[in-house]
């Protein structure tokens, strides 16, 4: 599959993932949702990993998981830890925020990555990247005014700060993905399988703490959207990782095309969850997309 087509397919499934996440955590306990979604993902990969032992040669090469050293396992455990921190923040935020507000904020990950590179690595953005950052930040401010009409005040709403923190962790994860798949030489299946397994293990103590009432907690309701959270992310990530490994694939274009998930999540929030102020949010959403494209391509 061509990497551009793969990027667009990944964007579609990533938008579906955002919508399924919102449905799964709305008026529901977050930690069991996180744990069960990752148990499903881990189970899928454990089943695939068992196939070569039962039916040698039956597994497509793209799904074969390589043997790893202890150091390589630690590298993937680190990847899972970063993502776990991101997801704890974003899932709680998405539970309490309209997805038509949360999705644009989450889409700003490339901008935070660039700002981090400037602040920590001394990189100098091009003029196009600077324009992209300015447009994204301006759109972010415009979105905050619309959010205030729904009672979400960006500067003092703790869930917005949870979402920003989760987005920052997501930016770190994206940089680490590039290292794992390009420089470290991991295959897509190897990264995704062990990443999923370690995530389930990391969320196990939190799920047990919720079950044993170590802290005040909300009631959990099983919803089939939890299954689709897992399946949508499995497809989105596998296609995304595969696009990154394609010869000639431009990481800037892959990242910007994948941000098309914002449009899917935004439209779905209005259509399926009856969220308000769609027309007022749309210019800011488009501004975020334009800013991210300029930031990434520049």
C-alpha positions in Angstrom: 0.0 0.0 0.0 1.3 3.5 -0.9 2.3 5.5 2.2 -0.1 8.4 1.3 -3.1 6.0 1.2 -1.9 4.3 4.4 -1.7 7.7 6.1 -5.3 8.6 5.1 -6.6 5.2 6.2 -4.8 5.7 9.5 -6.4 9.1 9.9 -9.9 7.6 9.3 -9.4 4.9 11.9 -7.8 7.3 14.4 -10.9 9.6 14.1 -13.1 6.5 14.8 -10.9 5.7 17.7 -11.5 9.2 19.2 -15.2 8.8 18.8 -15.3 5.3 20.3 -13.1 6.5 23.2 -15.6 9.3 23.9 -18.5 6.8 23.9 -16.7 4.3 26.1 -15.7 6.8 28.9 -18.7 9.0 28.9 -20.4 8.7 32.3 -18.2 5.6 32.9 -15.1 4.6 35.0 -12.0 5.4 33.0 -9.4 3.0 34.4 -11.4 -0.2 33.6 -11.9 1.1 30.1 -8.2 1.7 29.6 -7.3 -1.7 31.0 -9.9 -3.7 29.1 -9.1 -2.0 25.8 -5.5 -2.8 26.2 -6.2 -6.4 27.3 -8.1 -6.8 24.0 -5.2 -5.4 22.0 -2.7 -7.6 23.9 -4.8 -10.7 23.4 -5.0 -10.1 19.6 -1.2 -9.9 19.4 -0.6 -12.8 21.7 -2.8 -14.9 19.5 -0.9 -13.7 16.4 2.4 -14.5 18.1 1.2 -18.0 18.8 0.4 -18.8 15.2 4.0 -19.5 13.9 4.4 -22.1 16.7 1.2 -23.9 15.6 1.3 -23.3 11.8 4.9 -22.6 10.7 5.0 -20.3 7.7 1.4 -19.4 7.8 1.9 -15.9 9.2 2.4 -13.0 6.8 5.9 -11.5 7.1 4.4 -8.1 8.1 2.8 -9.7 11.2 5.9 -11.7 12.4 7.2 -10.5 15.8 10.9 -10.6 16.2 12.8 -12.1 19.1 14.1 -9.3 21.4 17.0 -8.8 23.8 16.5 -7.6 27.4 17.6 -4.1 26.4 15.1 -4.0 23.5 12.3 -5.1 25.8 13.2 -2.2 28.1 13.1 0.2 25.1 9.5 -1.0 24.3 8.5 -0.8 28.0 9.6 2.8 27.9 7.4 3.4 24.9 4.4 1.8 26.7 5.1 3.9 29.8 5.1 7.2 27.9 1.8 6.2 26.1 0.3 5.1 29.4 0.9 8.5 30.9 -0.5 10.2 27.8 -3.6 8.0 27.8 -4.4 8.4 31.5 -4.4 12.2 31.0 -6.3 12.2 27.7 -9.0 9.6 28.6 -10.0 11.5 31.8 -10.0 14.7 29.8 -12.1 13.3 26.9 -14.6 11.9 29.5 -15.3 15.5 30.7 -14.9 17.5 27.5 -16.8 17.7 24.2 -14.9 15.6 21.6 -15.3 18.6 19.2 -13.1 20.6 21.6 -10.8 17.7 22.7 -9.9 16.5 19.2 -8.5 19.9 18.0 -6.4 20.2 21.1 -5.0 16.6 20.7 -4.3 17.4 17.0 -1.7 20.0 18.1 0.9 17.3 18.9 3.2 18.2 16.0 3.3 21.9 17.2 4.4 20.9 20.7 7.0 18.6 19.2 8.5 21.5 17.2 8.3 23.8 20.2 10.1 21.2 22.3 12.8 20.8 19.7 13.3 24.6 19.7 13.4 24.9 23.5 15.4 21.8 24.3 17.5 21.1 21.3 18.2 24.6 20.1 16.6 24.1 16.7 15.5 27.1 14.7 12.1 26.9 13.0 11.7 28.0 9.4 9.5 31.0 8.7 6.8 28.6 7.5 7.0 26.6 10.7 6.7 29.9 12.6 3.6 30.9 10.7 2.2 27.4 11.4 2.8 27.8 15.1 1.2 31.2 15.1 -1.9 30.0 13.3 -2.2 27.0 15.5 -1.9 29.0 18.7 -4.4 31.6 17.3 -6.9 28.9 16.5 -6.3 27.4 19.9 -7.3 30.8 21.5 -10.3 31.1 19.2 -11.4 27.6 20.2 -11.1 28.7 23.9 -13.6 31.5 23.3 -16.1 29.0 21.8 -15.5 26.6 24.6 -16.3 29.3 27.2 -19.8 29.3 25.8 -20.1 25.7 26.8 -18.7 26.3 30.3 -15.2 25.1 29.4 -12.7 27.9 30.3 -9.4 26.8 28.9 -7.2 28.8 31.4 -8.8 27.3 34.5 -10.4 24.1 33.4 -8.3 21.2 34.9 -9.4 18.8 32.1 -8.0 21.1 29.5 -4.7 21.0 31.3 -5.0 17.2 31.5 -5.5 17.1 27.8 -2.5 19.4 27.1 -0.3 17.2 29.3 -1.5 14.1 27.6 -0.8 15.8 24.2 2.7 16.6 25.3 3.3 13.0 26.3 1.9 12.1 22.9 4.5 14.4 21.2 7.3 12.6 23.1 5.9 9.3 22.0 5.8 10.3 18.4 9.5 11.3 18.5 10.3 8.0 20.2 8.3 6.1 17.5 10.6 7.6 14.8 13.7 6.4 16.8 12.3 2.9 17.3 11.2 2.3 13.7 14.1 4.1 11.9 17.3 4.1 13.9 16.7 1.2 16.3 15.4 -1.0 13.4 12.3 -2.5 15.1 9.6 -4.0 12.9 6.1 -2.6 13.0 4.7 -5.9 14.4 7.3 -6.1 17.1 6.8 -2.5 18.3 3.0 -2.8 18.3 2.7 -6.2 19.9 5.0 -5.7 22.8 3.8 -2.1 23.2 0.2 -3.5 23.6 1.3 -6.2 26.0 3.3 -3.9 28.3 0.4 -1.4 28.3 -2.0 -4.0 29.6 0.5 -4.9 32.3 1.0 -1.2 33.3 -2.7 -0.7 33.6 -3.3 -3.8 35.6 -2.3 -2.3 39.0 -4.5 0.7 38.3 -7.5 -1.5 37.4 -6.9 -3.6 40.6 -6.8 -0.4 42.6 -10.1 0.7 41.1 -11.6 -2.8 41.8 -10.4 -2.8 45.4 -11.6 0.7 46.0 -8.3 2.2 47.0 -9.7 5.6 46.0 -13.2 7.0 45.4 -14.3 5.7 42.0 -17.1 5.7 39.5 -19.2 2.8 38.4 -18.0 0.8 35.4 -20.4 -0.2 32.6 -19.3 -2.6 29.8 -19.9 -1.0 26.4 -19.1 -2.6 23.0 -17.4 0.6 22.1 -14.5 -0.5 24.3 -13.8 -3.3 21.9 -13.9 -0.9 19.0 -11.5 1.5 20.8 -9.0 -1.4 20.7 -9.6 -2.5 17.2 -9.7 1.0 15.7 -6.4 1.9 17.3 -4.8 -1.4 16.3 -5.6 -0.7 12.6 -4.7 3.0 12.8 -1.3 2.4 14.4 -0.3 -0.6 12.3 -1.1 1.3 9.1 0.7 4.4 10.4 3.8 2.5 11.5 3.8 0.8 8.1 3.6 4.1 6.3 6.6 5.4 8.3 8.7 2.4 7.2 7.9 2.8 3.5 10.8 3.9 1.3 10.3 7.5 0.2 7.7 8.2 2.9 8.0 11.8 4.2 7.4 11.9 7.9 6.1 15.5 7.6 3.4 14.5 5.1 2.5 11.3 7.0 2.1 13.3 10.2 0.0 16.0 8.6 -2.2 13.6 6.7 -2.8 11.7 9.9 -4.2 14.8 11.5 -7.2 14.4 9.2 -8.5 12.4 12.0 -9.5 15.7 13.5 -12.2 16.2 10.9 -13.7 12.7 11.5 -13.8 13.2 15.3 -15.2 16.8 15.0 -18.0 15.7 12.6 -18.7 12.7 14.7 -19.0 14.7 17.9 -21.6 16.9 16.3 -23.5 14.1 14.6 -23.4 11.3 17.3 -23.1 13.2 20.5 -25.2 16.3 19.7 -22.4 18.7 20.6 -23.1 22.4 20.2 -21.5 25.4 18.4 -20.3 23.4 15.4 -20.3 26.4 13.1 -18.4 28.6 15.6 -15.8 25.8 16.2 -15.3 25.0 12.5 -13.1 28.0 11.6 -10.8 27.3 14.6 -10.7 23.6 13.7 -9.7 24.4 10.1 -7.1 26.8 11.5 -5.6 24.1 13.6 -5.3 21.8 10.6 -3.7 24.5 8.5 -1.3 25.4 11.2 -0.3 21.8 11.8 0.2 21.3 8.1 2.4 24.3 7.9 4.3 23.3 11.0 5.0 19.8 9.8 5.7 20.6 6.1 7.8 23.7 6.9 
